Amino acid sequence: MNNSFQLKVGVSVLCAIVACATAEKSAHSTAVKKGEVFNHPSFGISFPLPFGWNVVSKNLNDFRKKKSLEITTFNESTKNEVENRIQRLLVLQKYPSGTAPGKNTSINISSALAYEKQQPIEYQEALIQQLNDMIQGEVKNISKPEMVVLGGRKFARMSNKFSIKEMEIYQLEYDTFDGDYILSLQIAGASQNELKEADAILQKINFGETK
């Protein structure tokens, strides 16, 4: 897989960062109801949603994707390709949109069409090497990629710290290849404790047969 693709898929990482860091003026999220479950048959996902958190609307997800592209070094043609290639399947945040700028922990599930299949750890190693070239800020790799089992599937996991516009955001990422797609599960928060809380929620996800 070429390095340019890591950069393009890396925008999904920035979407998670933007979700944590910003506070939009209008509300575009819906509170999670008790017993609510997110299902995605194409990827076999079943994820019990945390009561009290908030599901972000598609319109806000699209807006954040554009905001994420603004802090990259991409040209316009690359930005257009990225918008079409990356799909946000689910975005959760701890507080309603429009509140808690810089402190709104988020859980993001996204997919991206891949050029070719690669081992998840190799993908993450290449991704972290390229993120600093992609953004107008600083990325510090906190942990090396390692293979873990999440919801019955094998993922590569790594954690990073982003310093963007005088703000520090911690990020935890899980990646795996699913057919022609990369499936990414990302958490972004203002502290390591926020990451641990959100990761405990994400551990409840399950993967069954795809349809």
C-alpha positions in Angstrom: 0.0 0.0 0.0 1.5 3.4 -1.0 2.1 6.1 1.5 -0.3 8.5 -0.2 -3.2 6.2 0.8 -2.1 6.2 4.4 -2.3 10.0 4.3 -5.8 10.0 2.8 -7.2 7.4 5.2 -5.5 9.4 8.0 -8.3 12.0 7.6 -10.5 9.6 9.5 -8.1 10.1 12.4 -8.5 13.8 12.1 -12.3 13.6 12.0 -12.1 12.0 15.5 -9.8 14.8 16.7 -12.1 17.5 15.3 -15.1 15.8 17.0 -13.4 16.1 20.3 -11.9 19.5 19.9 -14.8 21.6 18.4 -18.1 22.9 19.6 -20.5 23.7 16.8 -23.1 26.4 17.4 -26.1 24.3 16.5 -27.1 21.0 17.9 -26.7 18.0 15.6 -26.7 15.0 17.9 -29.3 12.7 19.4 -29.1 11.3 23.0 -28.7 7.5 23.2 -31.7 5.7 24.6 -31.5 2.8 27.1 -30.9 -0.5 25.3 -30.1 1.1 22.0 -27.8 -0.9 19.7 -26.0 0.1 16.6 -25.9 -2.6 13.9 -24.2 -2.6 10.5 -24.8 -5.9 8.6 -22.1 -5.3 5.9 -19.4 -5.4 8.6 -21.2 -7.6 11.0 -21.2 -5.0 13.7 -23.4 -5.1 16.8 -22.5 -2.4 19.3 -24.6 -1.6 22.5 -24.5 2.2 22.7 -23.7 3.9 26.0 -26.7 5.5 27.6 -26.3 9.2 28.1 -23.9 9.6 25.2 -24.9 11.2 21.9 -25.1 10.0 18.2 -23.9 12.6 15.8 -26.0 13.4 12.7 -24.8 12.7 9.1 -24.8 16.5 8.3 -22.5 17.2 11.2 -20.2 14.3 10.2 -20.0 15.7 6.7 -19.2 19.1 8.1 -16.4 17.7 10.3 -14.9 15.8 7.4 -14.5 19.1 5.6 -13.1 20.8 8.7 -10.6 17.9 9.0 -9.5 18.4 5.4 -8.8 22.1 6.1 -6.0 21.2 8.5 -4.3 18.9 6.0 -1.7 19.8 3.4 -3.7 18.2 0.6 -4.5 19.9 -2.7 -8.1 20.2 -3.9 -8.2 17.1 -6.0 -6.9 15.0 -3.2 -9.5 16.5 -0.8 -12.3 15.6 -3.2 -11.0 12.0 -3.4 -10.8 11.7 0.3 -14.4 12.9 0.8 -15.6 10.2 -1.5 -13.4 7.3 -0.2 -14.0 7.6 3.6 -17.4 6.7 5.0 -18.4 7.4 8.6 -20.5 4.6 9.9 -21.1 5.9 13.5 -19.9 8.8 15.6 -20.6 8.9 19.3 -19.7 11.7 21.6 -19.9 12.0 25.4 -21.7 15.4 25.4 -24.2 16.9 23.0 -22.8 18.7 20.0 -22.4 22.4 20.6 -20.9 21.8 24.1 -17.6 20.9 25.8 -15.0 22.2 23.2 -11.8 20.3 23.7 -13.3 17.9 26.1 -16.0 16.1 24.1 -14.7 12.5 24.0 -15.7 10.7 20.8 -15.9 7.2 19.5 -15.8 6.9 15.7 -16.3 3.9 13.4 -15.4 4.5 9.8 -14.5 2.6 6.7 -12.3 3.4 3.7 -11.9 1.7 0.3 -8.4 0.2 0.2 -6.1 0.0 -2.8 -4.7 -3.3 -1.6 -4.8 -5.5 1.5 -2.0 -5.1 4.1 -1.3 -6.5 7.5 -2.9 -4.1 10.1 0.3 -3.5 12.0 2.2 -2.6 8.9 -0.6 -0.3 7.9 -0.5 1.5 11.3 3.3 1.8 11.3 3.1 3.5 7.9 0.2 5.7 8.9 1.9 7.1 12.0 5.0 7.9 10.0 3.0 9.9 7.5 0.6 11.8 9.9 3.1 14.5 10.7 3.5 15.2 7.0 -0.3 15.5 6.7 -1.4 17.9 9.3 -0.5 21.4 10.5 0.4 20.3 14.0 2.4 17.7 15.9 1.8 13.9 16.4 3.5 11.9 19.1 3.2 8.1 19.0 2.6 6.9 22.5 2.4 3.2 21.9 3.6 1.0 19.1 1.0 -0.9 17.1 0.1 -4.3 18.6 -2.4 -7.0 17.6 -5.4 -7.4 19.9 -8.8 -9.1 19.8 -11.8 -6.9 19.9 -15.3 -8.3 19.6 -14.0 -11.6 18.3 -11.9 -10.0 15.5 -8.2 -9.2 15.3 -7.2 -5.5 15.1 -4.0 -3.6 15.2 -4.1 -1.0 18.1 -2.0 2.1 18.7 -2.3 5.4 20.6 -1.2 8.9 19.8 -1.2 12.4 21.1 -2.1 15.3 18.8 -1.1 18.9 19.4 -3.1 21.2 17.1 -3.8 24.9 17.6 -2.6 24.9 21.2 -4.8 21.9 22.1 -3.7 18.4 23.0 -5.9 15.5 22.1 -5.2 11.8 22.9 -6.3 9.2 20.4 -6.6 5.4 20.4 -7.1 3.6 17.2 -8.1 0.0 16.1 -7.7 -1.0 12.4 -8.4 -4.1 10.5 -8.9 -5.1 6.8 -12.4 -6.3 5.8 -12.5 -7.4 2.2 -11.8 -4.3 0.1 -12.1 -2.0 3.1 -10.2 -0.8 6.1 -12.4 -0.7 9.1 -11.2 1.8 11.7 -12.5 2.3 15.3 -11.1 5.5 16.8 -11.4 7.2 20.2 -10.3 10.8 20.9 -10.3 12.5 24.3 -8.7 15.2 26.3 -6.8 12.8 28.7 -5.7 9.2 29.1 -8.5 8.7 31.6 -11.0 9.7 29.0 -9.5 7.2 26.6 -9.8 4.4 29.1 -13.4 5.2 29.9 -14.3 5.2 26.2 -12.3 2.1 25.4 -14.2 0.2 28.1 -17.4 1.1 26.2 -15.9 0.0 22.9 -14.9 -3.4 24.3 -18.6 -4.3 24.2 -18.7 -4.3 20.4 -19.2 -7.7 18.7 -18.6 -8.8 15.1 -20.7 -11.5 13.6 -21.3 -12.8 10.1 -21.4 -10.1 7.4 -24.3 -9.8 4.9 
